Amino acid sequence: MDRAAEIRATLERSFDAQFLEVVDESAQHNGHAGAPDGGQSHFRVRIRAPELSAMSRINRHRAIHGAIGSDLMGKIHALAIEVDA
């Protein structure tokens, strides 16, 4: 399973997402520091989930990082998060 699919699966298990999109933006970062050969390092998550709506921005990010888990987060160089509250 590629990392985008892993991220999506963990978020689907953790949140009642009404909308969820995981975009691999690694190709846009080829040659940059922290961008390994083979990509799968830079991602954007767009999510709308009722349980995130009452949270502050930082708590939303913490919840999403926590849902993804430290093992998978350790394999990601950058994660942009957009929450549609």
Salt bridges, closest charged atoms under 4 A:
GLU12 OE2 - ARG8 NE 3.15
GLU21 OE1 - ARG46 NH1 2.93
GLU25 OE2 - ARG44 NE 2.68
GLU82 OE2 - ARG44 NH1 2.79
GLU82 OE1 - ARG46 NE 3.05
ASP84 OD2 - ARG48 NH1 2.58
